[in-house]
């Protein structure tokens, strides 16, 4: 019998991307929940691609993997992301070394390409 609301942290604001049409930014934890719900992507490193300094029209995610991932699985994940966030989503597969690092042990969750 708890009467108070349970709070779940959504991650760091610097690890988020502003998407047009949403009142809150898309955070890494929200995307991680969807990505890692697929066995083929479980535990894979990922990062957002920020395409503009303000709000952007689509969500772009890079996933680092050396495995062969089928195109149908990527489409399914993209559709799940689009359904969750209400915006066009795209996933690109990259080599693990192509994901930038902030330090020796921490990967860059967001990369700016504008």
PyMOL commands that set and color helices and strands:
alter all, ss='L'
color gray80, all
select helices_A, chain A and resi 13-15+28-35+39-41+71-85+96-98
alter helices_A, ss='H'
color red, helices_A
select strands_A, chain A and resi 16-17+26-27+46-50+58-64+88-94+110-112
alter strands_A, ss='S'
color yellow, strands_A
deselect
rebuild
show_as cartoon
